[in-house]
Amino acid sequence: MRGIVTKSTGSWYQVMDDDGQNYECRIKGKFRTQGIKTTNPIAVGDFVEFELEPGQQSGVINTLLPRRNYIIRRSVNLSKQTQIIGANLDQAVLVVTLASPATSTGFIDRFLVTAEAYSIPAILVFNKLDLFSEEGLEILAEYMALYGGLGYPCYAVSALKGEHIQELQELLKDKTTLVSGHSGVGKSTLINAVVPGLELKTGIISEWSDKGKHTTTFAEMIMLPFGGKLIDTPGIRELGIVDIEPQELSHYFPEMRALMNQCKFHNCRHINEPGCAVLEALENGEIDPSRYDSYLSIYNNENNRN
């Protein structure tokens, strides 16, 4: 039997077959020893082959079919474990907030670099429009101009008030979309607004830390009533970059990629080399300093918890 993984709780996986029937499945032990160095050898969005256990409605996954792409992250705690947060995606949405809690440009850039590395179109959704002051709206406009100028579609919405939700529904229609972001950015509220009647559990922001409390505890695929699939993921506190070599990194910054053949040295690191087109563009204001800071941070393998 063949199906798609629609939920992962760690030890059990929900698999939906081609007829829309769901089965609780586990994996054969050998999956853990096939050189896969992630905490989850199988992720939501994966296509698998499975067989039913004799006389049971539960099954055993025996084959992971080839992935088209995936989004992967590394925890920056001591374990340094990697985790695939979604596979076989048409696009990835990062839900961003500029306050309560604030999403740093470093976190945004790491997500965009990861999406670029696996050729997944990325979209930024700025939530909590209802909380913005005039000054906040000006900052929002700067963010949207920066990332929109780099070719990333940007949307400003209020999940709470239902503002601009229809635009998101059109964006998600007939596509498989991963939705990610920090805890507390309003991801569950946003999904509830996009899919009326779903009623995902939502949480409150901790006043002590201004960080959200995790309300989504495992990844789950939601079938959209207007067509398409949405993968809801637990809130991410940090996003460590995986499997990107330092010499490849600039390829995943569109503004640097455009200058790739213009540096004096073909192996330019864009750090302190003479005749570097990237440093020249930075000096001329053609590359945003926050983006270059993110490049250096990732290049130097610095942690990013914001």
N, C-alpha and C positions, 0 to 999 in steps of 0.2 A: 504494500500500500504506500501511496505517496501523499505528502501533505505539507502544510506550512506551519511553522511554530508560531503560535499566537500568544503564548504566555510562558514565562520562565520564572520559577520560584526557587531555583537553586538546585534542587534534587529532582523535581518533576517538571515536565514540560507539557503544555497543552498543544496538541497538534490537530489542525483542521484538515480533513481530507477534501478531495475535489468536489464532493457533494455537500460540503458545509457541515459535516458531522464532526464533533469534537471528541478527542480521545486523550486521556491522561497517559503520558508515556514517561518511561525512564530511559536512560542510555546504558548501553553495554559498557562494562568497565574499560575495555580496550581504548575507548575514546580518550581516556585520560592519559594514555601512554603513547599517543601517536605524535609526540613532539609538538603538540599544541600547548603554547605556554600561557594560555589565558585561564582565568578562573572559571569561565564558562565556555566549554568547547562548542556548545550550540547556543545560538542567540535567537531572539525574536526576529522573524523575517526570514529565517533559514528555511530552505526546502529540504525535506528529509524523506527517507524511506523507512517504514516501520512495519512491524508485524504484531498482530494481536496475540496476547497470551492465551493459552488454551482455556476456553470457557469463560473468558474475562472481556470486559469492555476497555481494559487498559492494554497498553502496548509497550513494545521495546523498540527504540530507534536503533537501527543497525547501519544506516548510511547517511552521511551528510553530503548533500549534492553540492556541486561547485557554486561558490558565491560570486555574484556579479560585483559586489562592493560591500563595504561595511564601515561603520564608525567605531574606532577603538580608542580607549583612554588608558592611561596608567595612573594609578593612585600615587600620590606623592608622599604617602606615609612610609614607614620603614619597610613594609612588605613589598613595595614597588610592583604589586601585582597588576597585570593588564586585564582588561575586560572589554569584550565586544558589546556595544550597547544597542546595536541594530544592524541588520544585514539586508542586502538586496533592495536598496533604496532608490527612489526617483529623485528625492530631495530631502534636505535636512533643515529644520526650522530651529533657530535659537531664540528663545524668549528672553528678552533683556529688560531690566528695569534700571533706571538712573538713580532711584532712591528706594529705600525700604524693600529689599536690600539693594545696594548699588552693584551693578555688574561692571567690572573693570574692563578697560580696553584690552588689557593683557589676556583676560579670559576669552573675550570675543575673538581676538586674533588667533588664539590657540585653536578654538573651535573651527574657525574659517580655514586655517592651515590644514587641519586634519581632514576637513571636507575636500579641500583642493587636492590633497595627496591621494585621495581615493576617488577623484573625479565625481564628487557628489555636489550638485548645485545647492548652494546654501542661501538661506533667507533669514533676515533679522526682523523679529517682531518686537517692537518696543511697547510694553504693556504699562498699565496704570496711568493712562493719559488723564484720567479724572483727578489725579493727585498733583498735576503739574502747575507750578506758579508761572508767571510770565518769564521769569529768568530761566526756569526749568525748560520751558518751551523753546527758548533760544538755544540752550545747550542741546536739546533734542534735535533741533534743526541742524546744528553743527555735526552731530553724530551721523544723522541721516545723509547729510551732504558728503561727509567723508566716505562712508561705506557705500552709499549709492553711487558716488563718483568712481568707486573701484569696480562697479558692476554687480554689487550685491543688492537685490531688491530689499527695500526697507518699508515696513508698515508700522504705523502708530495706532494702537488700539486701546480700548478700555474694556477688558473682559467683564468687569463689574457692571458697567453701564451699557454694555452691548454695542459700543461704538466701533464701526468699521469691521464688524464680524462677518458681514456678507462677503467682503473682499477676500477674507481668509478662506471662507467656504469655497469660493471660486478657485482659489489658489490650490486647495487640497483635492479638489474633485478629480476622481479617477487616477490618483497618484498614490504611491506608497511613501509616506512622509514620516520621518523621525522627528519628534518634538523633544527638545532638551532645554536645559537651563539650570540655574541655581535653584535650590530649595527656596520657596517664598516669592518667586517671581510671578506667581499666579497662573502657573501652567495648567493645573487642574481646573481652575475657574475658567480659563480660556477654552479648554476642551469642552467643558460643560456648556459654554456659550455657543460653541461651534456645533455641538451635537445635543440639541435640546432633549431633555428626558434622560440623559445618561447619568447625571448625578454622581460624578466622581467625588470622593471625599476631599474636602479642602481644609487647609490648616491656617493657623494664625502666625504672624511674625513674632518671634521672641523679642520682647522689648530689651532684654539684657544684651543680646548679641546682634540684633537687627538682622539675624539670619532666619530663614524660614525653617520650619520643622518639616521633616520628611512626611508627606502624606501618601505618596506613591512609593511602595516598598519593593516593587518588582516591575520589570518591563512587561508591557501588555499591548497587544495589537487590538485596535478598535475598528470595527467595520463602519464606514461612514454611510449614512442612509442615502446620501446624494452621490455615492460612488467613490471608491478609493479606500485606502487603509491608512490608519494613523498609529504609529508606535509611540506610546506614552512611556517615558523613562523616569526612574527615580531622580530626584534633584542631585546635581553634581556639585560638590564643594570645590573640587580642583580637577584640572584637566592636564595631566602629564602627556607629553607628546611621545608617540611610539613609532619605531621603525622609520624615522626620517633621518637620513645622514646629513651632517652639517653642510656638506658641499651641495646638497640638493635643496636645502631650505629656501633659498631665495626664489626658486622656481614656483613656490606656493604662495608668494606674495605677488599679485598681479602687477603692481606698480614697479616691482623689481624685475619681474620676468620680462617686461617690455624693454628693459635696458640691458638684457643679458649679454648681447654681443658687442656692447659699446665700451666695456671696460678694457683697459690696457692689457691686463693679464687674463688669460682664459680661465685660470683657476682662482680668480679674485674672490676673496671672502667678504668683501664690502665692509671691512672693519677699519683698516688704516692703510690700505694699499694706495700707491700713487696712481693717478689716472683712472680712479674708480668712478664710473658713471652714476652709481647709486649714491655715493657720498656727495657728488656734485649736485645731483637732483635734490638731495636732502638740504644742502646749503642754499639752493635756489628756491626752497619752499615747495618743490614739486612732490616731495614725499613727506607725509605727515610725521613729525617727531615721535608721536605715540606709537605709530606703526613700526618705525625703526627701532624704538626701545623694545618692542615686542620681539622683533627679529633677533636683537642681541640677547634678550632673555632666553629665548628658545635655543639659540645657537650655543649659549654658554650653559645650557641645561639647568637653568635656575627654576626652582619651584614656583608655582603660581597658585595661590590658594584663593585669590580674589575672584 
